[in-house]
Amino acid sequence: MATKKAGGSTRNGRDSEAKRLGVKRFGGESVLAGSIIVRQRGTKFHAGNNVGMGRDHTLFATADGKVKFEVKGEKSRKYVSIVTE
């Protein structure tokens, strides 16, 4: 016979899987068309020249070249562009 009373069950112990968001290619890196540059929730970064945006706000290269990050406009928005050679 057990000499200690059984512990109650816990309601903790769950967590969601990490979504692997963030910048995948940094400024100055060479990319091919179709490469994912940023995975994000919402528009933390906006699409600049030669960059497309997926329906989950993922930014991807539409041309081969080098990645360029810049802050532009009155609202100081962060833009990601591809500079072609």
MOQUI-V227022 format. One record per backbone hydrogen bond with DSSP energy under -1.0 kcal/mol. NH is the residue of the N-H (numbers start at 1). CO is the residue of the C=O. If there is no record, write none. Layout:
nh | co
NH | CO
NH | CO
This chain:
nh | co
22 | 39
24 | 37
25 | 37
28 | 67
29 | 26
31 | 65
34 | 61
35 | 32
37 | 59
38 | 59
39 | 22
46 | 78
48 | 80
51 | 48
52 | 60
54 | 58
57 | 54
59 | 38
60 | 52
61 | 35
62 | 50
65 | 31
66 | 83
67 | 29
68 | 81
70 | 79
72 | 77
76 | 73
77 | 72
79 | 70
80 | 46
81 | 68
82 | 49
83 | 66
